[in-house]
Amino acid sequence: MFSFVHTLSSRLTSVTFPGQCQMCHGTLSNKNWVCEDCETHLPYAQTACITCAEPLPPSRAGQPCGQCLKQPPAIDRLRTCFDYQYPISQWLPQFKFSRRFALAHWLGRQFIQQLTMGSPDLTNQVFEKDHFQLIPVPLHKRRMRERGYNQAMLVAKVYSQQLQLPINVNCAIRNKRTLAQSGLSLKERQHNIKQAFSLKTEPPKQVILVDDVVTTGSTINELAKTLKAAGTEYVEAWVIAHAPLN
């Protein structure tokens, strides 16, 4: 356990930031990914369903969509930072597959910034709960060996450092090597991920699941179901970006 977290910490502290804005290519004066001017043009998430992140009109802010009212998902709250549009749709695959570890720092800080701006009372609502723990959505052991790292774990490390929330890496495992969810229909995604997770230890009562992208929510909801079946009472999901199914 110590060596695993230590290795991730080493990766996060040894990353190299680009030195120039990745949108306008101007010089950056700090450890960042884009300049302040370009930040204002990023595809930040707009008003959306609180449990599936599907877009809603501003008048429905803070509410679930009609589909989630009819069939409530297993997660209690889904929070996202970006819509999966350019340039986020370019940078997240680089982070996930091409070892652009500096993006973990920047994406994590962006998420926290948007989170606290949208919910100024979030500290009182969530962070003071004694048993709240971060659980990065786990990879199957074979995919972990192939990739060498779990991108959700790297982002969770940033949340943990910034917000003093503990990370639980021992509770949940992915016991089924699933197909990549991208390119699958909603029904195919649900079937693909069914019974993909199991628990090694008793889960916390309150959980924050961490992942990079959510589309239909099949993965985070399957993990939330597994946790709740074992006694978890409340599950949030913190996901960097929401991507439409098509």
NORGI-V904506 format. One record per residue. RES is the residue in three letters. PHI is phi in whole degrees, 0 to 359 (none if undefined). OMEGA is omega in whole degrees, 0 to 359 (NA if undefined). D_LAST is the distance of its C-alpha to the last C-alpha in Angstrom with 2 decimals. Layout:
{{RES & PHI & OMEGA & D_LAST} {RES & PHI & OMEGA & D_LAST}}
This chain:
{{MET & none & 181 & 39.02} {PHE & 298 & 183 & 40.88} {SER & 295 & 180 & 40.27} {PHE & 296 & 180 & 36.53} {VAL & 293 & 179 & 36.18} {HIS & 297 & 178 & 38.74} {THR & 298 & 179 & 36.78} {LEU & 295 & 178 & 33.65} {SER & 299 & 180 & 35.90} {SER & 297 & 178 & 37.42} {ARG & 298 & 183 & 34.11} {LEU & 289 & 181 & 33.18} {THR & 271 & 182 & 36.61} {SER & 251 & 182 & 36.85} {VAL & 288 & 180 & 33.63} {THR & 246 & 176 & 34.03} {PHE & 279 & 190 & 32.47} {PRO & 290 & 180 & 31.83} {GLY & 86 & 175 & 34.65} {GLN & 220 & 181 & 32.82} {CYS & 301 & 183 & 29.90} {GLN & 279 & 175 & 26.72} {MET & 249 & 183 & 25.70} {CYS & 258 & 178 & 29.04} {HIS & 69 & 173 & 31.08} {GLY & 286 & 182 & 33.87} {THR & 289 & 176 & 36.09} {LEU & 260 & 181 & 35.21} {SER & 263 & 180 & 38.20} {ASN & 218 & 180 & 36.75} {LYS & 282 & 183 & 34.49} {ASN & 216 & 181 & 31.16} {TRP & 248 & 177 & 28.07} {VAL & 224 & 178 & 27.99} {CYS & 282 & 183 & 30.77} {GLU & 298 & 180 & 31.15} {ASP & 296 & 181 & 30.44} {CYS & 289 & 177 & 27.11} {GLU & 304 & 183 & 26.15} {THR & 292 & 181 & 26.11} {HIS & 259 & 179 & 23.30} {LEU & 287 & 183 & 20.88} {PRO & 279 & 179 & 17.61} {TYR & 297 & 181 & 19.16} {ALA & 298 & 179 & 17.39} {GLN & 260 & 181 & 18.43} {THR & 304 & 185 & 19.43} {ALA & 210 & 175 & 17.24} {CYS & 302 & 185 & 17.85} {ILE & 284 & 180 & 20.39} {THR & 238 & 177 & 19.09} {CYS & 226 & 177 & 15.27} {ALA & 71 & 174 & 14.69} {GLU & 292 & 183 & 12.59} {PRO & 302 & 177 & 14.09} {LEU & 226 & 175 & 17.38} {PRO & 294 & 181 & 20.16} {PRO & 306 & 180 & 22.97} {SER & 293 & 181 & 25.26} {ARG & 258 & 182 & 23.31} {ALA & 304 & 178 & 23.69} {GLY & 79 & 182 & 24.57} {GLN & 240 & 172 & 23.44} {PRO & 279 & 176 & 21.01} {CYS & 282 & 182 & 18.50} {GLY & 299 & 180 & 19.52} {GLN & 296 & 180 & 17.49} {CYS & 288 & 174 & 19.10} {LEU & 290 & 180 & 22.41} {LYS & 287 & 181 & 22.21} {GLN & 230 & 183 & 21.15} {PRO & 301 & 178 & 22.07} {PRO & 288 & 181 & 20.43} {ALA & 288 & 179 & 22.88} {ILE & 282 & 181 & 22.56} {ASP & 270 & 180 & 24.63} {ARG & 203 & 176 & 22.99} {LEU & 241 & 179 & 19.97} {ARG & 240 & 178 & 20.61} {THR & 232 & 181 & 18.41} {CYS & 254 & 186 & 19.60} {PHE & 234 & 161 & 16.83} {ASP & 275 & 184 & 13.39} {TYR & 280 & 179 & 11.57} {GLN & 234 & 178 & 12.56} {TYR & 299 & 4 & 15.41} {PRO & 267 & 181 & 17.84} {ILE & 300 & 180 & 16.64} {SER & 293 & 175 & 13.75} {GLN & 267 & 186 & 16.75} {TRP & 284 & 181 & 19.26} {LEU & 297 & 174 & 17.66} {PRO & 298 & 177 & 17.31} {GLN & 297 & 178 & 20.88} {PHE & 294 & 186 & 22.03} {LYS & 286 & 188 & 20.46} {PHE & 241 & 188 & 21.60} {SER & 240 & 172 & 24.23} {ARG & 60 & 175 & 26.60} {ARG & 275 & 189 & 26.27} {PHE & 294 & 178 & 28.03} {ALA & 300 & 180 & 28.99} {LEU & 295 & 178 & 25.46} {ALA & 300 & 178 & 26.13} {HIS & 300 & 186 & 28.94} {TRP & 292 & 180 & 27.16} {LEU & 297 & 179 & 23.90} {GLY & 298 & 179 & 26.10} {ARG & 293 & 177 & 28.33} {GLN & 298 & 180 & 25.58} {PHE & 298 & 181 & 24.20} {ILE & 298 & 179 & 27.76} {GLN & 299 & 180 & 28.52} {GLN & 292 & 180 & 25.65} {LEU & 298 & 183 & 26.40} {THR & 285 & 175 & 30.04} {MET & 293 & 181 & 29.55} {GLY & 281 & 183 & 27.41} {SER & 223 & 183 & 29.67} {PRO & 298 & 180 & 33.24} {ASP & 261 & 185 & 34.64} {LEU & 298 & 180 & 32.30} {THR & 302 & 180 & 35.24} {ASN & 291 & 183 & 37.19} {GLN & 286 & 192 & 34.32} {VAL & 240 & 196 & 33.16} {PHE & 290 & 179 & 35.06} {GLU & 272 & 176 & 38.46} {LYS & 288 & 190 & 37.54} {ASP & 297 & 189 & 39.63} {HIS & 252 & 180 & 37.37} {PHE & 284 & 181 & 33.97} {GLN & 225 & 175 & 32.60} {LEU & 276 & 174 & 29.62} {ILE & 234 & 175 & 27.95} {PRO & 295 & 177 & 25.53} {VAL & 300 & 187 & 23.00} {PRO & 284 & 171 & 24.96} {LEU & 267 & 171 & 24.13} {HIS & 295 & 186 & 25.71} {LYS & 301 & 179 & 29.07} {ARG & 289 & 178 & 28.34} {ARG & 292 & 177 & 25.21} {MET & 296 & 178 & 27.31} {ARG & 296 & 182 & 30.02} {GLU & 293 & 185 & 27.76} {ARG & 276 & 179 & 26.16} {GLY & 92 & 180 & 29.29} {TYR & 197 & 176 & 27.81} {ASN & 252 & 184 & 25.36} {GLN & 299 & 178 & 23.44} {ALA & 294 & 178 & 23.24} {MET & 294 & 181 & 27.02} {LEU & 295 & 178 & 27.61} {VAL & 290 & 178 & 25.87} {ALA & 300 & 178 & 27.71} {LYS & 299 & 177 & 30.89} {VAL & 294 & 178 & 30.45} {TYR & 301 & 181 & 29.94} {SER & 297 & 181 & 32.99} {GLN & 293 & 185 & 35.11} {GLN & 280 & 188 & 34.24} {LEU & 245 & 179 & 34.39} {GLN & 56 & 175 & 36.84} {LEU & 257 & 180 & 34.62} {PRO & 287 & 175 & 35.35} {ILE & 258 & 177 & 32.91} {ASN & 251 & 181 & 33.12} {VAL & 257 & 185 & 32.24} {ASN & 257 & 188 & 34.45} {CYS & 281 & 189 & 33.00} {ALA & 254 & 174 & 29.68} {ILE & 228 & 176 & 28.91} {ARG & 260 & 186 & 26.12} {ASN & 263 & 182 & 28.04} {LYS & 232 & 178 & 25.41} {ARG & 278 & 185 & 23.84} {THR & 272 & 170 & 20.25} {LEU & 290 & 173 & 17.72} {ALA & 298 & 183 & 15.23} {GLN & 289 & 181 & 12.38} {SER & 299 & 179 & 9.80} {GLY & 93 & 180 & 8.55} {LEU & 265 & 175 & 9.66} {SER & 285 & 179 & 8.82} {LEU & 302 & 181 & 10.21} {LYS & 296 & 178 & 13.60} {GLU & 295 & 178 & 13.69} {ARG & 297 & 181 & 13.09} {GLN & 296 & 178 & 15.81} {HIS & 292 & 183 & 18.10} {ASN & 299 & 187 & 17.68} {ILE & 265 & 184 & 18.77} {LYS & 300 & 179 & 21.35} {GLN & 57 & 181 & 24.80} {ALA & 278 & 185 & 23.75} {PHE & 242 & 171 & 25.94} {SER & 217 & 184 & 29.62} {LEU & 246 & 178 & 32.14} {LYS & 264 & 181 & 35.24} {THR & 224 & 176 & 36.89} {GLU & 297 & 185 & 37.05} {PRO & 280 & 174 & 34.13} {PRO & 295 & 178 & 34.73} {LYS & 285 & 178 & 34.81} {GLN & 237 & 187 & 32.33} {VAL & 227 & 167 & 29.44} {ILE & 245 & 175 & 26.92} {LEU & 278 & 182 & 24.14} {VAL & 240 & 176 & 22.97} {ASP & 209 & 183 & 19.78} {ASP & 267 & 183 & 17.86} {VAL & 224 & 173 & 14.15} {VAL & 236 & 176 & 12.71} {THR & 242 & 177 & 9.27} {THR & 269 & 183 & 10.41} {GLY & 85 & 184 & 13.96} {SER & 299 & 184 & 15.02} {THR & 291 & 183 & 17.10} {ILE & 293 & 179 & 18.91} {ASN & 287 & 177 & 19.57} {GLU & 294 & 177 & 21.04} {LEU & 293 & 178 & 23.25} {ALA & 298 & 177 & 24.22} {LYS & 300 & 181 & 25.25} {THR & 298 & 180 & 27.39} {LEU & 294 & 183 & 29.02} {LYS & 292 & 177 & 29.77} {ALA & 296 & 181 & 31.25} {ALA & 260 & 174 & 33.65} {GLY & 121 & 176 & 34.70} {THR & 295 & 184 & 32.33} {GLU & 261 & 185 & 32.50} {TYR & 216 & 181 & 29.84} {VAL & 229 & 168 & 26.62} {GLU & 256 & 172 & 24.72} {ALA & 233 & 176 & 21.78} {TRP & 251 & 186 & 21.81} {VAL & 234 & 186 & 18.63} {ILE & 298 & 186 & 18.45} {ALA & 218 & 174 & 14.88} {HIS & 253 & 180 & 11.98} {ALA & 247 & 175 & 8.44} {PRO & 293 & 183 & 5.54} {LEU & 299 & 182 & 3.82} {ASN & 253 & NA & 0.00}}
